[in-house]
Amino acid sequence: MSKLMSDKKLMTDKKLIDGKKIAADIRAELKAKTDKLLNDTGIRPGLALLLVGDDPASRVYVNSKIKACAEIGFRSITKELPANTTEAEVLGIVKQWNEDPDVHGILVQLPLPKHIVDNNVIRAISPDKDADGFHPESMGRLVIGLPGFVSCTPAGILELLIRSNISIKGKHVVVVGRSNIVGKPIANLLYQKTPNANAVVTICHTGADDISYYTKQADILIVAVGVAEVIKGDDVKEGVVVIDVGMNRVDDATRPRGYRLTGDVHFPSVSEKASAITPVPGGVGPMTIAMLLSNTFKAAAGEIGG
Ligand SMILES: NC(=O)c1ccc[n+]([C@@H]2O[C@H](COP(=O)([O-])OP(=O)(O)OC[C@H]3O[C@@H](n4cnc5c(N)ncnc54)[C@H](OP(=O)(O)O)[C@@H]3O)[C@@H](O)[C@H]2O)c1
């Protein structure tokens, strides 16, 4: 039995949030919109991807992004550079893409080699082509509620909640983790006074003496810490909606690869109490690429800004 099938069996009277299916729906919608945009205007959305160094995980991510672009009719441009590439060279490529009208979105795969400062590169990307949503202007827009690029994993989490008909308004959302790419942006998205948000949000992190004091109060719990199965059944209340962002490799001699992927949430005990929960894998993960495509489409169609 596949992992998703066994998760479904476990969740007989509950709701498994199927990120794989929701992401596939979004990609199909984007493909139809891309065909129409091309037909109406001659514009084909274009995503430029830069990979520096030979990190195998980064290569896998970049390859799946290239494949996802091809499947929905986007143009993708990829540049792969050795680990000893200088920051100035990287900035030069970003500048060239900033000026290229066929490039609507720019993605520099992180992490970059240590001698290159991530933030210098992120800041060099035109805010109009910031497909990853990491530029300070995109983050600032998000905080003050202006339209703009929202980083892909948080945007994917919001879509998962909306498309699973989970009401957010007035709910107490507890976010565990305050990274710039997940914790901070998802918290900022969900407290906005907008029809699809308007929640009361608490963020907790290693500064808290006892995170379970907070997690037990959550109507919606979003966990992005990077520690395998750190949230257990005793840390949540009955009926909670759980979004597990974690993606951790845990040694497992029974698997051919010698490891299994697990989330930050202990699925067996937490799903006992949850009214809805994302599996790992197959929950948040597939949404991240879908939202990267969505951001690139919006840039190409002129739907961002203002
Ligand atoms: N599925 C996807 O597409 C996707 C995308 C992005 C990330 N992820 C996964 O999500 C996880 C988090 O990623 P990230 O980039 O946000 O991680 P990160 O930058 O390492 O941030 C982790 C955050 O969790 C907090 N934290 C760590 N241990 C904690 C604990 N025991 N109790 C409370 N807070 C704790 C840290 O607190 P401090 O700030 O106090 O240090 C930090 O704010 C990782 O497993 C990553 O692989 C998945």
The ligand as a Gaussian input file, in Angstrom:
#p B3LYP/6-31G(d) Opt

LIG

0 1
 N        7.693000      21.680000       1.275000
 C        8.354000      22.735000       0.847000
 O        8.206000      23.184000      -0.270000
 C        9.272000      23.428000       1.786000
 C        9.700000      24.741000       1.537000
 C       10.517000      25.373000       2.479000
 C       10.899000      24.670000       3.614000
 N       10.498000      23.370000       3.782000
 C       10.865000      22.613000       4.991000
 O       10.288000      23.256000       6.102000
 C       11.142000      23.154000       7.235000
 C       11.468000      24.554000       7.735000
 O       12.162000      25.250000       6.720000
 P       12.679000      26.753000       6.928000
 O       13.460000      27.121000       5.739000
 O       11.519000      27.595000       7.325000
 O       13.666000      26.506000       8.186000
 P       14.687000      27.453000       8.953000
 O       15.089000      28.612000       8.135000
 O       15.721000      26.532000       9.493000
 O       13.804000      27.997000      10.172000
 C       13.347000      27.134000      11.158000
 C       12.546000      27.910000      12.163000
 O       12.037000      26.981000      13.118000
 C       12.380000      27.407000      14.423000
 N       12.636000      26.229000      15.224000
 C       13.588000      25.282000      15.041000
 N       13.484000      24.320000      15.972000
 C       12.468000      24.671000      16.780000
 C       11.880000      24.093000      17.917000
 N       12.315000      22.939000      18.440000
 N       10.838000      24.744000      18.483000
 C       10.376000      25.899000      17.976000
 N       10.887000      26.491000      16.883000
 C       11.921000      25.875000      16.298000
 C       13.621000      28.277000      14.266000
 O       13.608000      29.168000      15.351000
 P       14.715000      30.346000      15.542000
 O       14.345000      31.415000      14.570000
 O       14.507000      30.755000      16.948000
 O       16.044000      29.710000      15.243000
 C       13.360000      28.942000      12.922000
 O       12.592000      30.111000      13.066000
 C       12.339000      22.348000       6.737000
 O       12.109000      20.971000       7.017000
 C       12.343000      22.569000       5.244000
 O       12.944000      21.505000       4.531000
 C        9.686000      22.753000       2.904000

